[in-house]
């Protein structure tokens, strides 16, 4: 193996050493045995055992047994404890051996010697010291701090195997073989993406604020939106002093948690100098399989009880999908008196469908190093009150290779340096282009054709009572056309009503520095009003075929609108829009009104409204992964607050109604420790004035076997309508808390989920003076609508199935129970 290849091999050495440490101990001296009383042959607990001339040592346990491991031994061990003669024994370096000794009592006469066994093991005492000093050693105690950080994130194709170059795909791309690298155990991998950044990070404690200024950044390799989201997951802000640490959106119990002894077994294994600090080595492993725990070792400073070094991996039985293995190292440095800071971090994740999968997986690796610490230097509030918590300096992507050489704390391997050359070769291959386009089509529903994309695969065909059979086609421009403006349109045809439907949309990025997106759209199509806003995620093709009741309350919608989405400040998003819409009832959802002249009931063909709306959205610490026009939230642990106002104005473009809507929405998705992840939301609203019932609050229902989180799944469309209302939902993902404790069942890695939904409201009679409310609409009276779910998720790592019970407002002749399902790819 050449020298350049060894660079990355050394980076992975610690990872594989930990994996195979049970069977491979080259150059490590391991001594184990027992210490007993020479006369009584009774074990002597808590005897000091150390290598002569060093501070590397340990204590015997309650039964007088010991084990000591080190790479830096002397040639002898010394055994000592009060009341006994000290004893030295020779050992053989770099070997594993057993040394059992018996100690003689000191010859001095004592009236009586009582050996009192301590109530606690040394490892328990040490962990208690670690907990007692957490607040003093945690960087979060500081008023402020800042440092510079170099970060490198990489994705490599793995699980390649010996026959990679014989693979039919690789034969068509034979140059890939020249870019292969390998780990220390000869497993081949192919570097695909490399991201580097150099930035300055700032933290202020009161008020709690963070800011990162990126001075340099670059990404080389395959452009892939799906992997970019994983970059966000790999940007782990892991603080081991927290009780719960978030890895891949799952709450793992930290070995430094206050309640860690309930989940971990700790063993005091060694002591030694690390840098200039004398530290104790304590290993940790889970007490039970299935818990979201880690296993590994942590080195704790002997005077401050601060973490000095932690090496850990996910415990083998953890209920986690697709992560075949994950290993991380945290190195800490004492930067000034009583201040310990993270200095280096290394994370390696091995991602595969299954452990024995023959399908290609990938390594996700991240390395970071920190320098130039500044402690307790507070900066003015104006510094933190920027539009974004992450600021990218102009020219950050234009840094020279000489610049990067001065900032890297690790040199790049030959393969890492040449990723761009490999990608250029790939992009010139027609076969690779076809493969990339097919993958894009499978994940987005659109097939790219240079500057345009054709789709939408999820809505190509559907059925409903009005059109019977429907076909649709959509077109939109791609990023190759422009990252500034996107043009899109769609057309559909119903074979029963023999009518074309169509729509169009323009999206324009006003600013490149912060999000300011202008959208102009029109639509002439059939809609199911009162349907969940998230229903479009599964596509009309699915929801209309796998329905639980006929879509017999459809509406033909003629709609025009313009909207502007602005990030006006950090954590604040403002939406403003104007929308004109004309509704024509199809099926049972007819429009009628009283004729005051002859006391008859007239049918109204169409109703029209014009609405101005504004929405203010705030949440703390939310970050996004952004594309040219769309972005994905990485979620915040704090609640999201939204206040929305809608103003219907009579007389504007033929609008018939005057009304105002005011709505408050709160929702949160956060970890709750060992109890899993909780999602909840509350929605409260009031409508002033009078309007036609389709423009009131139509409580969202579902007539599909697909499962929705916020929507009542046993509620029909337009079953309840209100002008003053409150609704809420709560859903708890218990992860493996229950099923992981059931033998055999825990092998399936099933997860329990429970949820409940509540709706209550009322409607004033004045609205019926404009349009009569249909007979199929129910009134709440004094009883709210309540629905509860219990389900099992992670079936085959993909499927969730819920049993739903409609607890109130049950319908005669219809079962209150129902079964719904959904699929989701989660860790």
For each residue, the residues with C-beta under 8 A, 3 or more apart:
1: 5 6 9 182
2: 5 6 414
3: 6 7
4: 7 413 414
5: 1 2 8 9 181 182 413 414 415
6: 1 2 3 9 10
7: 3 4 10 11 410 411 412 413
8: 5 11 12 181 413 415 416
9: 1 5 6 12 13 182 183 184
10: 6 7 13
11: 7 8 346 365 367 410
12: 8 9 15 16 183 184 348
13: 9 10 16 17 184
14: 17 18 311 327 329 346
15: 12 18 19 327 348
16: 12 13 19 20 183 184 185
17: 13 14 20 21 24
18: 14 15 21 296 311 313 327
19: 15 16 313 325 327
20: 16 17 23 24 185
21: 17 18 24 25
22:
23: 20
24: 17 20 21
25: 21 28 30 96
26: 94
27: 71 94
28: 25 69 70 71 94
29: 69 70 71 73 91 92 93 94 95 96
30: 25 67 68 69 95 96 97
31: 67 68 69 77 91 96 97 98 99
32: 65 66 67 68 96 97 98 99
33: 65 66 98 99 100 101
34: 43 60 63 64 65 66 100 101
35: 43 44 47 49 60 64 66 79 100 101 102 103
36: 41 42 43 44 64 100 101 102 103
37: 40 41 42 43 44 84 102 103 105
38: 41 102 103 104 105
39: 105
40: 37
41: 36 37 38 102
42: 36 37 64
43: 34 35 36 37 60 62 63 64 65
44: 35 36 37 47 60 64 81 84 103 115
45: 60 61 62 63 64 117 118
46: 59 60 81 118 122
47: 35 44 59 60 64 66 79 80 81 84 103
48: 57 59 78 79 80 81
49: 35 57 58 59 60 66 68 77 78 79
50: 54 55 56 57 58 68 77 78 271
51: 54 56 57 68 70 73 74 76 77 78
52: 74 75 76 77 78 88
53: 74
54: 50 51 57 72 73 74 272
55: 50 271 272 273 278
56: 50 51 68 70 72 73 270 271 272
57: 48 49 50 51 54 68 270 271
58: 49 50 66 67 68 268 269 270 271
59: 46 47 48 49 66 122 268
60: 34 35 43 44 45 46 47 49 63 64 65 66
61: 45 64 65 66 121
62: 43 45 117 121
63: 34 43 45 60
64: 34 35 36 42 43 44 45 47 60 61
65: 32 33 34 43 60 61
66: 32 33 34 35 47 49 58 59 60 61
67: 30 31 32 58 269
68: 30 31 32 49 50 51 56 57 58 77 269 270
69: 28 29 30 31 269 270
70: 28 29 51 56 73 270 272
71: 27 28 29
72: 54 56 272
73: 29 51 54 56 70 91 93
74: 51 52 53 54
75: 52 90 91 93
76: 51 52 88 89 90 91
77: 31 49 50 51 52 68 88 89 91 99
78: 48 49 50 51 52 86 87 88
79: 35 47 48 49 86 87 88 89 101 103
80: 47 48 84 86 87
81: 44 46 47 48 84 103
82:
83: 105 106 110 113 115
84: 37 44 47 80 81 103 104 105 106
85: 103 104 105 106
86: 78 79 80
87: 78 79 80 101 103
88: 52 76 77 78 79
89: 76 77 79 99 101
90: 75 76
91: 29 31 73 75 76 77 97 99
92: 29 95 97
93: 29 73 75
94: 26 27 28 29
95: 29 30 92
96: 25 29 30 31 32
97: 30 31 32 91 92
98: 31 32 33
99: 31 32 33 77 89 91
100: 33 34 35 36
101: 33 34 35 36 79 87 89
102: 35 36 37 38 41
103: 35 36 37 38 44 47 79 81 84 85 87
104: 38 84 85
105: 37 38 39 83 84 85 113
106: 83 84 85
107:
108:
109:
110: 83 113
111:
112:
113: 83 105 110
114:
115: 44 83
116:
117: 45 62
118: 45 46 121
119:
120: 124 125 128
121: 61 62 118 124 125 268
122: 46 59 125 126 268
123: 126 127 266 267 268 282
124: 120 121 127 128 261 266
125: 120 121 122 128 129
126: 122 123 129 130 266 268 280 282 300 305
127: 123 124 130 131 260 261 266 282
128: 120 124 125 131 132
129: 125 126 132 133 300 305
130: 126 127 133 134 256 300 305 307
131: 127 128 134 256 258
132: 128 129 305
133: 129 130 136 137 304 305 306
134: 130 131 137 138 241 256 258
135: 138 141
136: 133 141 304 338
137: 133 134 241 304 305 306 307 340
138: 134 135 141 239 241
139: 142 145 203 239 339 340 341 342
140: 205 239 241
141: 135 136 138
142: 139 145 203 205 339 375 376
143: 204 205 206 376 378
144: 202 203 204 205 375 376 377 378 379
145: 139 142 202 203 341 373 374 375 376
146: 200 201 202 203 373 374 377
147: 200 201 341 370 371 372 373 374
148: 198 199 200 201 370 371 372
149: 198 199 200 201 368 369 370 371
150: 196 197 198 368 369 371 407 408 409
151: 195 196 197 198 199 366 367 368
152: 194 195 196 365 366 367 368 408 410
153: 193 194 195 196 231 234 235 364 365 366
154: 191 193 194 195 363 364 365 366 416
155: 191 192 193 221 227 230 362 363 364 365
156: 181 189 190 191 192 362 363 365
157: 160 189 190 192 360 361 362
158: 187 188 189 190 350 352 360 361 362 363
159: 352 357 358 359 360 361
160: 157 164 180 187 188 189 190 360
161: 164 188 358
162:
163: 166 167
164: 160 161 167 170 177 180 188
165: 170 171 174 177
166: 163 170 171
167: 163 164 170 171
168: 171 172
169: 172 173 431 435
170: 164 165 166 167 173 174 176 177
171: 165 166 167 168 174
172: 168 169 429 431
173: 169 170 176 426 429 431 432
174: 165 170 171 177
175: 178 179 422 425
176: 170 173 179 180 190 422 426
177: 164 165 170 174 180
178: 175
179: 175 176 190 191 415 418 419 422
180: 160 164 176 177 188 189 190 415
181: 5 8 156 188 189 190 191 413 415
182: 1 5 9 186 187 188 189
183: 9 12 16 186 187 189
184: 9 12 13 16
185: 16 20
186: 182 183
187: 158 160 182 183
188: 158 160 161 164 180 181 182
189: 156 157 158 160 180 181 182 183 363
190: 156 157 158 160 176 179 180 181
191: 154 155 156 179 181 194 221 413 415 416 419 422
192: 155 156 157 221 222 362 419
193: 153 154 155 219 220 221 222 224 227 419
194: 152 153 154 191 219 220 221 412 416 419
195: 151 152 153 154 217 218 219 220 231
196: 150 151 152 153 216 217 218 404 408
197: 150 151 214 216 217 218
198: 148 149 150 151 214 215 216 217 404 407
199: 148 149 151 212 213 214 215 216 217
200: 146 147 148 149 212 213 215
201: 146 147 148 149 210 211 212 370
202: 144 145 146 210 211 212 213 379 383 384
203: 139 142 144 145 146 209 210
204: 143 144 207 208 209 210 378 379 384
205: 140 142 143 144 208
206: 143
207: 204
208: 204 205
209: 203 204 384
210: 201 202 203 204 389 621
211: 201 202 383 384 386 389 390 391
212: 199 200 201 202 389 390 391
213: 199 200 202 391 393
214: 197 198 199 217 390 391 392 393 396
215: 198 199 200 393 396
216: 196 197 198 199 396 397 399 403 404 407
217: 195 196 197 198 199 214 392 396 397
218: 195 196 197 397 399 404
219: 193 194 195
220: 193 194 195 419 420 423
221: 155 191 192 193 194 419 420 423
222: 192 193 227 423 426
223:
224: 193 227 228
225: 228 229 627
226: 229 230 443
227: 155 193 222 224 230 231
228: 224 225 231 232 625
229: 225 226 232 233 625 632
230: 155 226 227 233 234 364
231: 153 195 227 228 234 235 625
232: 228 229 235 623 625 632 634
233: 229 230 236 248 249
234: 153 230 231 347 349 364 366
235: 153 231 232 366
236: 233 246 247 347 366
237:
238: 245 246 247 328 330 345
239: 138 139 140 242 245
240: 245 254 255 256 298 307 310 330
241: 134 137 138 140 254 256 307
242: 239 245 254 257
243: 253 254 257 258 259 673
244: 251 252 253 254 257 671 673 674
245: 238 239 240 242 251 252 254
246: 236 238 249 250 251 252 671
247: 236 238 250 252 314 326
248: 233 320 323 827
249: 233 246 635 677 826 827
250: 246 247 292 320 677 735 827
251: 244 245 246 292 671 672 673 674 676 677 735
252: 244 245 246 247 292 293 294 314 318
253: 243 244 257 259 260 263 264 291 292 293 294 673 674
254: 240 241 242 243 244 245 257 260 294
255: 240 260 264 266 284 294 296 298 310 312
256: 130 131 134 240 241 260 298 307
257: 242 243 244 253 254 260 263
258: 131 134 243
259: 243 253 262 263
260: 127 253 254 255 256 257 263 264 266 284
261: 124 127 264 266
262: 259 287
263: 253 257 259 260 286 287 288 291 293
264: 253 255 260 261 284 285 286 287 293
265: 284 285 286 287
266: 123 124 126 127 255 260 261 282 283 284
267: 123 282 283 284
268: 58 59 121 122 123 126 280 281 282
269: 58 67 68 69 281 282 283 297
270: 56 57 58 68 69 70 280 281
271: 50 55 56 57 58 278 279 280 281 302
272: 54 55 56 70 72 278 279 281
273: 55 276 277 278 279
274: 277 279 299 308 309
275: 308 333
276: 273
277: 273 274 301 302 308 334
278: 55 271 272 273 301 302 303
279: 271 272 273 274 299 300 301 302 308 309
280: 126 268 270 271 299 300 302
281: 268 269 270 271 272 297 298 299
282: 123 126 127 266 267 268 269 297 298 299 300
283: 266 267 269 296 297
284: 255 260 264 265 266 267 294 295 296 297 298 312
285: 264 265 295 315
286: 263 264 265 289 291 293 294 295 315 317
287: 262 263 264 265 291
288: 263 291 317 740 741
289: 286 315 316 317 740 746
290: 317 318 319 736 739 740 741 746
291: 253 263 286 287 288 315 317 318 674 736 740
292: 250 251 252 253 318 319 320 674 735 736
293: 252 253 263 264 286 315 318
294: 252 253 254 255 284 286 312 313 314 315
295: 284 285 286 312 313 314 315 316
296: 18 255 283 284 310 311 312 313
297: 269 281 282 283 284 310 311 312
298: 240 255 256 281 282 284 307 309 310 311 312
299: 274 279 280 281 282 307 308 309 310
300: 126 129 130 279 280 282 305 306 307 308
301: 277 278 279 304 305 306 307 308 334 340
302: 271 277 278 279 280 305
303: 278
304: 133 136 137 301 334 338 340
305: 126 129 130 132 133 137 300 301 302
306: 133 137 300 301 332 334 340
307: 130 137 240 241 256 298 299 300 301 310 330 332 340
308: 274 275 277 279 299 300 301 331 332 340
309: 274 279 298 299 329 330 331 332
310: 240 255 296 297 298 299 307 328 329 330
311: 14 18 296 297 298 327 328 329
312: 255 284 294 295 296 297 298 327 328
313: 18 19 294 295 296 325 326 327 328
314: 247 252 294 295 318 320 323 325 326
315: 285 286 289 291 293 294 295 318
316: 289 295
317: 286 288 289 290 291 740 746
318: 252 290 291 292 293 314 315
319: 290 292 735 736 740 749 751 794
320: 248 250 292 314 323 827
321: 749 794 797 826 827
322: 351 352 353 797 827
323: 248 314 320 326 349 350 351 827
324: 350 351 352 355 361
325: 19 313 314 348 349 350
326: 247 313 314 323 347 348 349 350
327: 14 15 18 19 311 312 313 347 348
328: 238 310 311 312 313 345 346 347 348
329: 14 309 310 311 344 345 346
330: 238 240 307 309 310 342 344 345
331: 308 309 342 343 344 345
332: 306 307 308 309 340 341 342 343
333: 275 340 341 342 343
334: 277 301 304 306 337 339 340
335: 339 340 341 373 375
336: 339 373 375
337: 334
338: 136 304
339: 139 142 334 335 336 375
340: 137 139 301 304 306 307 308 332 333 334 335
341: 139 145 147 332 333 335 370 373
342: 139 330 331 332 333 345 370
343: 331 332 333 369 370
344: 329 330 331 367 368 369 370 409
345: 238 328 329 330 331 342 366 367 368 369
346: 11 14 328 329 365 366 367
347: 234 236 326 327 328 364 365 366 367
348: 12 15 325 326 327 328 363 364 365
349: 234 323 325 326 363 364 365
350: 158 323 324 325 326 361 363
351: 322 323 324 361 362 363 364
352: 158 159 322 324 355 357 359 361
353: 322 357 359 361
354: 357
355: 324 352
356:
357: 159 352 353 354 361
358: 159 161
359: 159 352 353
360: 157 158 159 160
361: 157 158 159 324 350 351 352 353 357
362: 155 156 157 158 192 351
363: 154 155 156 158 189 348 349 350 351
364: 153 154 155 230 234 347 348 349 351
365: 11 152 153 154 155 156 346 347 348 349
366: 151 152 153 154 234 235 236 345 346 347
367: 11 151 152 344 345 346 347 410
368: 149 150 151 152 344 345
369: 149 150 343 344 345 409 410
370: 147 148 149 201 341 342 343 344 373
371: 147 148 149 150
372: 147 148
373: 145 146 147 335 336 341 370
374: 145 146 147 377
375: 142 144 145 335 336 339
376: 142 143 144 145
377: 144 146 374
378: 143 144 204
379: 144 202 204 383 384
380: 383
381: 384 385
382: 385
383: 202 211 379 380 386
384: 202 204 209 211 379 381
385: 381 382 569 570
386: 211 383 389 391 570
387: 513 514 567 568 569 570
388: 391 514 567 570
389: 210 211 212 386 570 621 623
390: 211 212 214 623
391: 211 212 213 214 386 388
392: 214 217 396
393: 213 214 215 396
394:
395: 398 399
396: 214 215 216 217 392 393 399
397: 216 217 218
398: 395
399: 216 218 395 396 403 404
400: 403 404
401: 404 405
402: 405 406
403: 216 399 400 406 407
404: 196 198 216 218 399 400 401 407 408
405: 401 402 408
406: 402 403
407: 150 198 216 403 404
408: 150 152 196 404 405 411 412
409: 150 344 369
410: 7 11 152 367 369
411: 7 408
412: 7 194 408 416 417
413: 4 5 7 8 181 191 416 417
414: 2 4 5 417 418
415: 5 8 179 180 181 191 418 419
416: 8 154 191 194 412 413 419
417: 412 413 414
418: 179 414 415 421 422
419: 179 191 192 193 194 220 221 415 416 422 423
420: 220 221 423 424
421: 418 424 425
422: 175 176 179 191 418 419 425 426
423: 220 221 222 419 420 426 427
424: 420 421 427 428
425: 175 421 422 428 429
426: 173 176 222 422 423 429 432
427: 423 424 432 433
428: 424 425
429: 172 173 425 426 432 433
430: 433 434
431: 169 172 173 434 435
432: 173 426 427 429 435 436
433: 427 429 430 436 437
434: 430 431 437 438
435: 169 431 432 438 439
436: 432 433 439 440
437: 433 434 440 441 447 448
438: 434 435 441 442
439: 435 436 442 443
440: 436 437 443 444 446 447 448
441: 437 438 444 445 446 447 448 455 457
442: 438 439
443: 226 439 440
444: 440 441 453 455
445: 441 455 456 457 458 459 539
446: 440 441 453 454 455 456 457 474 476
447: 437 440 441 453 454 455
448: 437 440 441 452 453 478 480
449: 452 453 454
450: 478 480
451: 477 478 480 481
452: 448 449 475 476 477 478 481
453: 444 446 447 448 449 475 476 477 478
454: 446 447 449 473 474 475
455: 441 444 445 446 447 458 474 475 476
456: 445 446 459 460 472 474 490 539
457: 441 445 446 460
458: 445 455 538 539 540 541 542
459: 445 456 462 472 474 539 540 541
460: 456 457 471 472 473 541
461: 469 470 471 472 541
462: 459 470 472 540 541 543 544 545
463: 467 468 469 470 544 545
464: 467 468 470 526 544 551 554
465: 468 550 551 552 554 587
466: 494 496 497 526 554 586 587
467: 463 464 470 494 495 496 497 499 526
468: 463 464 465 494 495 496
469: 461 463 494 495 496
470: 461 462 463 464 467 492 493 494 495 540
471: 460 461 492 493
472: 456 459 460 461 462 490 491 492 493 501 540
473: 454 460 490 491 492
474: 446 454 455 456 459 488 489 490 491
475: 452 453 454 455 488 489 490
476: 446 452 453 455 486 487 488 489
477: 451 452 453 481 482 485 486 487 488
478: 448 450 451 452 453 481
479: 482 483 627 628
480: 448 450 451
481: 451 452 477 478 486 487
482: 477 479 485 486
483: 479 509 628
484: 508 509
485: 477 482 506 507 508 509
486: 476 477 481 482 505 506 507 508 628 629
487: 476 477 481 504 505 506
488: 474 475 476 477 504 505 506 507
489: 474 475 476 502 503 504 505
490: 456 472 473 474 475 502 503 504
491: 472 473 474 500 501 502
492: 470 471 472 473 500 501 502 525
493: 470 471 472 499 500 501
494: 466 467 468 469 470 497 498 499 501 526
495: 467 468 469 470 498
496: 466 467 468 469
497: 466 467 494
498: 494 495
499: 467 493 494
500: 491 492 493
501: 472 491 492 493 494 524 525 526
502: 489 490 491 492 524 525
503: 489 490 521 522 523 524 525
504: 487 488 489 490 521 522
505: 486 487 488 489 519 520 521 522
506: 485 486 487 488 519 520 521
507: 485 486 488 517 518 519 629
508: 484 485 486 517 518 519
509: 483 484 485 512 516 517 628 629
510: 516 517 518
511: 514 515 516
512: 509
513: 387
514: 387 388 511 567
515: 511 565 566 567 573 626 631
516: 509 510 511 564 565 566 567
517: 507 508 509 510 564 565 629
518: 507 508 510 562 563 564
519: 505 506 507 508 561 562 563 564 565
520: 505 506 561 562
521: 503 504 505 506 559 560 561 562 563
522: 503 504 505 559 560 561
523: 503 557 558 559 560
524: 501 502 503 556 557 558 559
525: 492 501 502 503 556 557
526: 464 466 467 494 501 554 555 556 557 586
527: 531 554 555 556 557
528: 531 535 551 553 554 555 717
529: 553 555 557 583 589 694 698 717 718
530: 553 698 699 700 701 717 718
531: 527 528 535 700 701 702 717
532: 535 700 701 702 708 710 711
533: 536 700
534: 537 708 709 710 711
535: 528 531 532 538 543 702 704 706 708
536: 533 539 540
537: 534
538: 458 535 542 543 704 706
539: 445 456 458 459 536 542 543
540: 458 459 462 470 472 536 543 544
541: 458 459 460 461 462 544 545
542: 458 538 539 545 546 704 706
543: 462 535 538 539 540 546 547 704 706
544: 462 463 464 540 541 547 551
545: 462 463 541 542
546: 542 543 704 705 706
547: 543 544 550 551 703 704 705
548: 702 703 704 705 818
549: 552 703 716
550: 465 547 703
551: 464 465 528 544 547 554 703 717
552: 465 549 587 588
553: 528 529 530 587 588 589 717 718 776
554: 464 465 466 526 527 528 551 586 587 589
555: 526 527 528 529 583 584 585 586 589 694
556: 524 525 526 527 583 584 586
557: 523 524 525 526 527 529 581 582 583 584
558: 523 524 581 582 584
559: 521 522 523 524 579 580 581 582
560: 521 522 523 579 580 581
561: 519 520 521 522 577 578 579 580 581
562: 518 519 520 521 577 578
563: 518 519 521 575 576 577 578
564: 516 517 518 519 575 576 577
565: 515 516 517 519 573 574 575
566: 515 516 573 574 575 576
567: 387 388 514 515 516 570 572 573
568: 387 572 573 574
569: 385 387 572
570: 385 386 387 388 389 567
571: 618 619 620 621 622
572: 567 568 569 616 617 618
573: 515 565 566 567 568 617 618
574: 565 566 568 614 615 616 617
575: 563 564 565 566 613 614 615 617
576: 563 564 566 613 614 615
577: 561 562 563 564 612 613 614
578: 561 562 563 610 611 612 613
579: 559 560 561 610 611 613
580: 559 560 561 608 609 610 611 652 653 655
581: 557 558 559 560 561 608 609 610 611
582: 557 558 559 606 607 608
583: 529 555 556 557 591 606 607 608 692 694
584: 555 556 557 558 605 606
585: 555 589 590 591
586: 466 526 554 555 556 589
587: 465 466 552 553 554
588: 552 553 774 776
589: 529 553 554 555 585 586 694 718 774
590: 585 603 774
591: 583 585 603 604 605 606 607 692 771
592: 601 602 603 604 771 772
593: 601 602 604 769 770 771 772
594: 599 600 601 602 769 772
595: 598 599 600 601 602
596: 599
597:
598: 595
599: 594 595 596
600: 594 595
601: 592 593 594 595 772
602: 592 593 594 595
603: 590 591 592
604: 591 592 593 607 771
605: 584 591
606: 582 583 584 591
607: 582 583 591 604 656 692 694 771
608: 580 581 582 583 653 654 655 656
609: 580 581 648 655 656 657 691 692 695
610: 578 579 580 581 648 649 652 653 654 655
611: 578 579 580 581 646 647 648 649
612: 577 578 646 647 649
613: 575 576 577 578 579 644 645 646 647
614: 574 575 576 577 644 645
615: 574 575 576 642 643 644 645
616: 572 574 642 643 644
617: 572 573 574 575 640 641 642
618: 571 572 573 640 641 642
619: 571 622 636 638 639 640 641
620: 571 636 638
621: 210 389 571 636 637 638
622: 571 619 633 634 635 636 638 640
623: 232 389 390 633 634 636
624: 631 632 633 634
625: 228 229 231 232 631 632 634
626: 515 630 631 632
627: 225 479 630 631
628: 479 483 486 509
629: 486 507 509 517
630: 626 627
631: 515 624 625 626 627
632: 229 232 624 625 626
633: 622 623 624 636
634: 232 622 623 624 625
635: 249 622 669
636: 619 620 621 622 623 633 640
637: 621 670 671
638: 619 620 621 622 668 670
639: 619 666 667 668
640: 617 618 619 622 636 665 666 667 668
641: 617 618 619 664 665 666
642: 615 616 617 618 663 664 665 666
643: 615 616 662 663 664 665
644: 613 614 615 616 661 662 663 664 665
645: 613 614 615 660 661 662 663
646: 611 612 613 660 661 663
647: 611 612 613 659 660 661
648: 609 610 611 655 657 658 659 660 661 689 691 695
649: 610 611 612 652 655 658
650: 655 656 657 658
651: 654 655
652: 580 610 649 655
653: 580 608 610
654: 608 610 651
655: 580 608 609 610 648 649 650 651 652
656: 607 608 609 650 692 770
657: 609 648 650 689 690 691 692 695 770
658: 648 649 650 689 690 691
659: 647 648 687 688 689 690 691 695
660: 645 646 647 648 687 688 689
661: 644 645 646 647 648 685 686 687 688 697
662: 643 644 645 685 686 687 688
663: 642 643 644 645 646 683 684 685
664: 641 642 643 644 682 683 684 685
665: 640 641 642 643 644 681 682 683 684
666: 639 640 641 642 681 682 683
667: 639 640 679 680 681 682
668: 638 639 640 678 679 680 681
669: 635 677 678 679
670: 637 638 677 678
671: 244 246 251 637 676 677
672: 251 675 676 677 678 732
673: 243 244 251 253
674: 244 251 253 291 292 737
675: 672 678 732 734 737
676: 251 671 672 732 733 734 735 737
677: 249 250 251 669 670 671 672 732 733 735
678: 668 669 670 672 675 730 731 732 733
679: 667 668 669 709 729 730 731 732 733
680: 667 668 728 729 730 731
681: 665 666 667 668 710 728 729
682: 664 665 666 667 726 727 728
683: 663 664 665 666 725 726 727 728
684: 663 664 665 725 726
685: 661 662 663 664 697 724 725 726
686: 661 662 723 724 725
687: 659 660 661 662 691 696 697 723 724
688: 659 660 661 662
689: 648 657 658 659 660
690: 657 658 659 764 766 767 769 770
691: 609 648 657 658 659 687 695 696 767 770
692: 583 591 607 609 656 657 695 696 767 770 771
693: 696 698 721 767 771 773 774 777
694: 529 555 583 589 607 698
695: 609 648 657 659 691 692
696: 687 691 692 693 721 722 723 763 767
697: 661 685 687 721 722 723 725 761
698: 529 530 693 694 717 718 721
699: 530 712 715 719 720 721 722 725 727 759 761 785
700: 530 531 532 533 710 711 712 715
701: 530 531 532 711 712 715 716 717 718 719
702: 531 532 535 548 706 708 711 712 713 714 715 820
703: 547 548 549 550 551 716 717
704: 535 538 542 543 546 547 548
705: 546 547 548 819 820 821
706: 535 538 542 543 546 702 820 821 822
707: 713 791 800 802 820 821 822
708: 532 534 535 702 711 713 822
709: 534 679 729 731 755
710: 532 534 681 700 729 757
711: 532 534 700 701 702 708 715
712: 699 700 701 702 715 757 759 785 787
713: 702 707 708 787 789 802 804 818 820
714: 702 787 804 806 816 818
715: 699 700 701 702 711 712 719 720 759 785 787 806
716: 549 701 703 719
717: 528 529 530 531 551 553 698 701 703
718: 529 530 553 589 698 701 721 774 776 777
719: 699 701 715 716 776 777 778
720: 699 715 759 761 777 778 779 780 785
721: 693 696 697 698 699 718 763 773 777
722: 696 697 699 725 761 762 763 780
723: 686 687 696 697 761 762 763 764 767
724: 685 686 687 761 762 763
725: 683 684 685 686 697 699 722 759 760 761 762
726: 682 683 684 685 759 760 761
727: 682 683 699 757 758 759 760 761
728: 680 681 682 683 757 758
729: 679 680 681 709 710 755 756 757 758
730: 678 679 680 755 756
731: 678 679 680 709 753 754 755 789
732: 672 675 676 677 678 679 753 754 755
733: 676 677 678 679 751 753 793
734: 675 676 737 738 751 752 753 754
735: 250 251 292 319 676 677 751
736: 290 291 292 319 739 740 746 749 750 751
737: 674 675 676 734 740 741 752
738: 734 741 742 752
739: 290 736 742 745 746 748 749 750 751 752 792
740: 288 289 290 291 317 319 736 737 746 749
741: 288 290 737 738 746
742: 738 739 745 746
743: 746
744: 747
745: 739 742 748 750
746: 289 290 317 736 739 740 741 742 743 749
747: 744
748: 739 745 795
749: 319 321 736 739 740 746 794 797
750: 736 739 745 792 793 794 795
751: 319 733 734 735 736 739 792 793 794
752: 734 737 738 739 790 791 792 793
753: 731 732 733 734 789 790 791 792 793 800 802
754: 731 732 734 788 789 790 791
755: 709 729 730 731 732 788 789 791 802
756: 729 730 786 787 788 789
757: 710 712 727 728 729 785 786 787 788
758: 727 728 729 784 785 786
759: 699 712 715 720 725 726 727 780 784 785
760: 725 726 727 780 784 785
761: 697 699 720 722 723 724 725 726 727 780
762: 722 723 724 725 779 780
763: 696 721 722 723 724 767 773 779
764: 690 723 767
765: 768
766: 690 769
767: 690 691 692 693 696 723 763 764 770 771 773
768: 765 771 772 773
769: 593 594 690 766
770: 593 656 657 690 691 692 767
771: 591 592 593 604 607 692 693 767 768
772: 592 593 594 601 768
773: 693 721 763 767 768 777
774: 588 589 590 693 718 777
775:
776: 553 588 718 719
777: 693 718 719 720 721 773 774
778: 719 720 809
779: 720 762 763
780: 720 722 759 760 761 762 783 784 785 809
781:
782:
783: 780 808 809
784: 758 759 760 780 808
785: 699 712 715 720 757 758 759 760 780 808 809
786: 756 757 758 806 807 808
787: 712 713 714 715 756 757 804 805 806 807
788: 754 755 756 757 804 805 807
789: 713 731 753 754 755 756 802 803 804 805
790: 752 753 754 802 803
791: 707 752 753 754 755 800 801 802 803
792: 739 750 751 752 753 795 800 801
793: 733 750 751 752 753 799 800 801 824
794: 319 321 749 750 751 797 798 800 826
795: 748 750 792 798 799 800 801
796: 799
797: 321 322 749 794 825
798: 794 795 823 824 825
799: 793 795 796 821 822 823
800: 707 753 791 792 793 794 795 821 822 823 824
801: 791 792 793 795 819 820 821
802: 707 713 753 755 789 790 791 819 820 821
803: 789 790 791 817 818 819
804: 713 714 787 788 789 817 818 819 820
805: 787 788 789 816 817
806: 714 715 786 787 809 810 811 816 817 818
807: 786 787 788 816
808: 783 784 785 786
809: 778 780 783 785 806
810: 806 814 816
811: 806 814
812:
813:
814: 810 811
815: 818
816: 714 805 806 807 810
817: 803 804 805 806
818: 548 713 714 803 804 806 815
819: 705 801 802 803 804
820: 702 705 706 707 713 801 802 804
821: 705 706 707 799 800 801 802
822: 706 707 708 799 800
823: 798 799 800
824: 793 798 800
825: 797 798
826: 249 321 794
827: 248 249 250 320 321 322 323
